[in-house]
Amino acid sequence: MSFRRGQAMLETALAVLFVTVAFIVVFRVEHMLTTKILLDHAAARAARAKAVGLNRWMCLKSARVATIPVAGRRLWPEGGEYDESSLVPIYMATEHEAMARGVLEYERWGAMDARIDSGGGVSPVASARIAVDAPRFGLGEDGGSGTVELVGESRIESHFPLYMNDGGL
């Protein structure tokens, strides 16, 4: 009879531990899936920008703005006095990277790997591949917290060479 006194407390502690671990795992997987979906969206925005003839900088800005929800902590401007909705149009109007950093910057934008290609040939295809390193749940090989690369890709048929090049007419 004395062995049963702590049984309910032990069962409760094990159940709470299991539910907590399950919640953390589900939350982490959900965050990674959200990041993947937004990276696919960012790649589609960059590929579309390239398909209509915009330069690489405009394509990169389009991709970056699409990843704001998962871009990490806002580095500039600090504090909450400015809202992204008022800064995004100004950011999109910037002419180069240094100017853009003075308007809006997030911690994962610098590490974002963006490969944007306009293709070639008679019917070129604009493509974009956007990759970021996301924190991984658990320990890495080095004993510390590791990361996993998440990638978004998109391909869009590009018609801009047909109407932007008047050399054949």
N, C-alpha and C positions, 0 to 999 in steps of 0.2 A: 504494500500500500504506500510506502514512503517513496517508491520510485516514480509514482504517478504524479507527484506534486508539481514537478517542473515540466511535465510533458506538454501542457498547453502553451507554456511560455516558449519552449524550444520550437514547437511547431509554428507558432506565430512568428518567431524570429526568422526561421527558415523561409516561411512564406513571404514575409516582407522583403527579405534579401532576394529571393527569386523574382518577385514582382518588380523590384527596383532595377535589377540587372536587365530584365526583359524590357522595361520601359526605356532604359538608356540605350540599349541596342536598337530598338525600334526607332527611337528618336534620331539616332546617328544615321541609320539606313535611310530614313525619310529625308534627312538633310542632304545626304549624298545624291539621292534621286532628284531632289529639287535642284541641286547644283547641276546635275546632268541635263535636266530639262532646260534650264536657263542657258547652259552652254550650247545646246542645240539651237535654241532661239537666237543666241548671239551670233552663232555661225551663219544662220539663215539671214540675219540682218546684214552681216558683213558681205556675204555672197551676193545678196541683192544689191547692196551699194556698189560692189564691183561690177555686177551685171549691167547697171545703168551708166557705168563709165566714171565713177568717182575714183579719186586717187587712194593710195593705201592708207594715208592718214585719216581720211574721212571714214574708210571702212573700219579701221581700228577704233575710232571714236564710237561708231555705231555699235560695235561689239562690246566695248567697255560699258556703255550706257545700259545695254541690255543685261549686263551682269551685276548691276548695282545691288539687287537684293542679296546676292551671295558674295559680294566683293570684300567682305570683312569690314573692319573699322574704317571710318572716314578719317583720313589724315589731314585733309584741308578742305574747307575751312574747319577749324576745330570748334567744338561746342555746338549747340543747337540753334544758334541764332539764324542760320540759313537753311532753307529747305531745298532738297534736290530739284524739286519741280521748278524753282526759279533759277537754279544754276545750270541745269542741263542745256537749255538753249544757248546760254553764253559759252558753255564748254564746247558745244557742237560748232560754234562759230570761230573757235580758235584756229590759228594757222599753223602752229607747231607745238611740239611736246612741252617745251619750257613754258610757253604761254598757258597751256592747258593745266599744268600743275598749279598755277596760281589761281585757278578757278575752282577746280574740283579734283580730288585725288583720294583713292582708296588703297588699302594695304595690299590687296591682291592684284591690282592693276599692273604693277611693275613686274610681277612674276608671270603674268599671263603670256602664254606662247600663242601667237596668232600667225597662221600661215594663210595668206590670201593670194589666190592665183586667178588670172583672167582666162586661162586656157589658151587655145589657139585653134587654127584651122578654119574651115568654112563655117561651121556652127560651133563656136567656142562655148565652153561651159565654165562659168565662174564658180570657184569653189572656195570654201573657207574651213579651216580647222582651228578651233579655239581650245586650248588646254590650260588647266590650272592644277596646282597641287592642293589637295584637300586633306585635312587632318584625318588620320585613320584611327579607328577605334582599336585600342589595344596597344601593345608595345611593338616597336620596330626591331629590326635585327640588332641594332646597336644598343638595345636596352632602353632607349628613350622612345618618345612618341614619334611615330613615323607618319608618312604621308602617302597618299595614293594619287596617281594622275587621273583626272577626269577629263574626258574629251567630248567636244561637240563638233559635229561635221555637217556640212550642207553643200549641195551642188545645185546650181540654177543655170538654165540655158541663158546665154548672154547674147543679146541682140544689138548692143550698143555699137559694135563695129559696122553694122549695116547702115545705121543712120548718122553716126558721128564722122564717118569717113566719106567725103564727097569726091575722092580722087578718081573714082570710076565713072562719074557722071559727066 
